[in-house]
């Protein structure tokens, strides 16, 4: 079997969006090792997702393992668009290897990240349909909730702009209507009504995915657990304000997007592999997505 080394991103959503490409590459008879970089906040879920894939043989940490990898043993060395910067390629002279695959990806934000990643698989000969995203889960002996909230993405304050300020108020309305509600990532320790079950610090990532798998609905911001919910085929509603719908939206018939964006681009832009915010207009502000909008979509 041919050996392929794939450099991927590190965010949970990025990892999930890379899984269709990994499935497609595996179908071409590649034995796949993945290199990613682990930051403390996402290390556990990132490792959990990749190591659970039958298509992945070994997962390497960019920071600690790359200097010791025997790159010459690989038939193909490939980078996804959301992978480490050019400095990594240059430092390790990766372009000098005949096995290095040069891909001219489109500009970030011009296509969905799943389809962006699939360009690599197609370049290497894949001709089938885009596979579904993948996310593992662990079954949990807990109730099946009517609604699970995904309220927070990456804990880096840079991403606070993605938070929706009405989750507590919305939970109060849902409870009055008789619905059961849970939250799985309340790292801001918001004070929810006592009826809301908070599993933020009680469950592992895979257990949270198990809870999401059996839920009736998930309402969340653009984050890794929202991508997990989409991959697990749970009925999912994702609120988009500043981030790019074109690039980041989960692809699935079970997922609906709630937004005020006019062009699907948001105000998220990129310089090389780094994110930054362009002009933030009212359509990009999460506070302008009203509870009435969410109710209209969820209960129509």
C-alpha positions in Angstrom: 0.0 0.0 0.0 1.2 3.5 -0.9 2.1 5.8 2.1 0.7 9.3 2.3 1.6 12.0 4.9 -1.1 14.6 5.3 -0.6 17.9 7.0 -3.9 19.1 8.5 -5.2 21.9 10.7 -5.8 21.8 14.4 -9.3 23.2 15.1 -12.0 20.7 15.8 -14.2 22.0 13.0 -11.2 22.0 10.6 -10.4 18.4 11.6 -14.0 17.3 11.0 -14.1 19.1 7.6 -10.9 17.3 6.6 -12.4 13.8 7.2 -14.2 13.5 3.7 -10.8 14.1 2.1 -9.1 11.5 4.3 -11.9 9.0 3.4 -11.4 9.7 -0.3 -7.6 9.4 -0.1 -8.0 6.1 1.7 -10.2 4.8 -1.1 -7.2 5.4 -3.5 -5.3 2.7 -1.5 -3.2 5.1 0.6 -2.0 4.3 4.1 -2.5 7.7 5.7 -0.5 9.3 8.5 -1.7 12.8 9.6 0.4 15.6 11.0 -1.4 18.3 13.0 -0.5 20.7 15.7 -2.2 20.4 19.1 -3.1 23.4 21.2 -4.2 22.6 24.8 -7.8 23.6 24.2 -8.4 21.3 21.2 -5.9 18.5 21.7 -8.2 16.0 23.2 -11.0 16.3 20.6 -8.6 16.5 17.7 -6.8 13.4 18.7 -10.1 11.6 19.4 -11.5 12.3 16.0 -8.4 11.4 14.0 -7.5 8.3 16.0 -11.1 7.0 15.7 -10.9 7.0 11.9 -10.2 3.6 10.4 -8.6 5.4 7.5 -5.8 7.0 9.6 -2.9 4.9 10.7 -0.9 7.3 12.9 -1.4 10.9 14.2 1.7 13.0 14.7 2.1 16.2 16.6 3.7 18.9 14.4 5.6 20.4 17.4 7.2 17.3 18.8 7.2 14.6 16.1 7.9 16.3 12.8 11.7 16.6 13.3 11.9 12.8 13.7 9.6 11.8 10.8 11.3 9.8 8.0 9.8 11.8 5.2 11.6 9.9 2.5 9.5 6.9 3.2 6.3 8.5 2.0 5.0 8.2 -1.6 3.0 11.4 -1.2 3.4 14.4 1.2 0.4 16.7 1.1 -0.8 19.9 2.7 -4.4 20.9 3.1 -5.2 24.6 2.8 -5.8 25.0 6.6 -2.4 23.3 7.4 0.8 24.8 8.8 2.3 27.9 7.2 4.9 28.1 4.5 7.6 28.5 7.2 7.1 24.8 8.2 7.6 23.6 4.6 10.7 25.7 4.1 12.3 24.9 7.5 12.2 21.2 6.8 12.9 21.5 3.1 9.8 19.6 2.3 9.6 21.0 -1.2 12.8 19.1 -2.0 11.1 15.8 -1.7 9.9 14.3 -5.0 6.8 13.1 -3.1 5.7 16.6 -2.2 2.4 17.3 -3.9 1.9 20.9 -5.1 -1.7 22.0 -5.0 -2.9 25.5 -6.0 -5.9 25.9 -3.7 -8.4 28.7 -4.3 -8.4 31.7 -2.0 -9.6 31.1 1.5 -13.3 31.9 1.8 -14.1 31.3 -1.8 -15.4 27.7 -1.4 -16.5 25.5 1.5 -13.6 24.0 3.4 -14.8 20.4 2.8 -14.7 21.0 -1.0 -11.4 22.9 -0.6 -9.9 19.8 1.0 -11.4 17.5 -1.7 -9.3 19.3 -4.3 -6.4 17.3 -3.0 -8.2 14.0 -3.3 -9.3 14.8 -6.8 -5.8 15.8 -7.8 -4.6 12.4 -6.8 -7.3 10.6 -8.8 -10.5 10.5 -6.7 -13.6 10.6 -8.9 -16.5 9.8 -6.6 -18.9 11.8 -4.6 -17.7 13.9 -1.6 -17.9 11.6 1.4 -19.8 12.7 4.5 -17.9 14.3 7.4 -17.1 12.0 10.3 -17.2 12.4 14.1 -16.9 9.6 16.6 -19.0 9.5 19.8 -19.3 7.6 23.0 -22.7 6.5 24.2 -23.9 8.0 27.4 -26.5 7.0 29.9 -28.2 10.4 29.9 -31.6 11.8 28.7 -32.3 12.7 25.1 -32.7 16.4 25.3 -35.1 18.5 23.1 -32.4 21.1 22.7 -28.6 21.2 23.3 -26.8 24.5 23.1 -23.3 24.9 21.7 -22.4 28.3 22.9 -18.7 28.7 22.6 -16.0 27.9 20.1 -12.2 28.3 20.5 -11.5 29.8 24.0 -9.1 32.3 22.4 -10.7 35.8 23.0 -10.2 36.5 19.3 -13.2 34.3 18.6 -15.5 35.9 21.2 -17.1 37.8 18.4 -18.9 34.6 17.4 -20.8 34.3 20.7 -24.6 34.7 20.7 -25.7 36.8 23.8 -29.2 35.4 24.1 -28.7 31.7 25.0 -29.7 32.1 28.6 -32.8 34.1 27.7 -33.7 31.6 24.9 -33.3 28.7 27.4 -35.8 30.4 29.7 -38.4 30.6 26.9 -37.8 27.0 25.9 -38.3 25.8 29.5 -41.5 27.7 29.8 -42.8 25.9 26.7 -41.9 22.5 28.4 -38.8 21.6 26.5 -35.7 20.0 28.0 -32.4 21.9 27.5 -28.8 21.1 28.1 -25.5 23.1 27.5 -22.2 21.4 26.8 -19.7 24.2 26.6 -20.6 26.8 29.1 -16.9 27.8 29.8 -18.0 31.3 30.5 -20.1 29.9 33.4 -23.2 31.8 32.4 -26.0 31.4 34.9 -28.7 29.3 33.3 -32.1 28.4 34.9 -31.8 25.5 37.3 -33.7 23.3 34.8 -30.9 23.5 32.3 -28.5 20.6 32.6 -24.9 21.8 32.2 -22.4 19.0 31.2 -19.5 21.4 30.3 -17.1 20.0 32.9 -18.6 16.5 33.4 -18.2 14.9 30.0 -15.3 14.2 27.6 -15.5 15.4 24.0 -16.6 12.0 22.8 -19.3 11.8 25.6 -20.6 15.2 24.6 -20.8 13.9 21.0 -22.8 11.0 22.4 -25.2 13.4 24.1 -25.5 15.4 20.9 -26.1 12.2 18.8 -29.2 11.3 20.8 -30.6 14.9 21.1 -33.6 16.1 19.0 -32.0 19.5 18.2 -28.7 21.3 18.6 -28.5 25.1 18.4 -25.0 26.5 18.2 -22.6 29.0 16.9 -20.0 28.3 14.3 -17.8 25.9 16.3 -16.3 22.4 16.4 -19.3 20.9 18.3 -21.7 22.3 15.8 -19.7 20.5 13.0 -19.8 17.4 15.2 -23.6 17.7 15.4 -23.8 18.0 11.7 -21.6 14.9 11.2 -23.6 12.9 13.7 -26.8 13.7 11.7 -28.6 15.5 14.5 -31.0 18.2 13.6 -28.7 21.2 13.8 -29.1 25.0 13.6 -26.0 27.1 13.3 -25.9 30.9 14.0 -23.5 32.7 11.7 -22.5 36.3 12.3 -18.9 37.3 11.5 -17.5 34.0 10.1 -17.7 33.0 6.5 -20.7 30.8 5.7 -19.2 30.0 2.3 -16.1 28.5 4.0 -17.3 27.3 7.4 -20.9 26.1 7.1 -21.4 22.4 7.9 -22.6 20.6 4.8 -25.5 18.4 5.6 -29.3 18.2 4.9 -29.8 18.0 8.7 -28.2 21.5 9.3 -29.8 24.9 8.7 -28.0 28.2 8.8 -29.5 31.2 10.7 -27.8 34.5 9.8 -28.2 38.2 8.7 -25.4 38.0 6.3 -26.1 39.3 2.8 -23.2 37.7 0.9 -22.2 34.6 2.9 -18.7 36.0 3.4 -19.1 37.6 6.8 -16.2 39.8 7.9 -13.7 37.0 8.2 -10.6 37.4 6.1 -7.2 35.7 5.9 -3.6 36.8 5.5 -1.8 33.6 4.5 -3.2 31.2 7.1 -4.1 33.8 9.8 -7.6 35.1 10.4 -8.5 38.7 10.9 -11.7 40.7 10.9 -12.5 43.2 8.2 -15.1 45.9 8.5 -17.7 44.6 11.0 -21.2 45.6 9.8 -24.5 45.2 11.7 -25.2 42.0 9.6 -22.1 40.5 11.2 -22.9 41.1 14.8 -24.3 38.2 16.7 -26.5 40.4 18.9 -28.5 41.3 15.8 -29.6 37.7 15.4 -32.8 37.8 17.4 -34.5 35.1 19.4 -37.5 35.7 17.1 -35.4 34.8 14.1 -34.2 31.6 15.8 -37.8 30.7 16.9 -39.1 31.2 13.3 -36.5 28.8 11.9 -36.7 26.2 14.6 -40.5 26.0 15.0 -41.6 26.7 11.4 
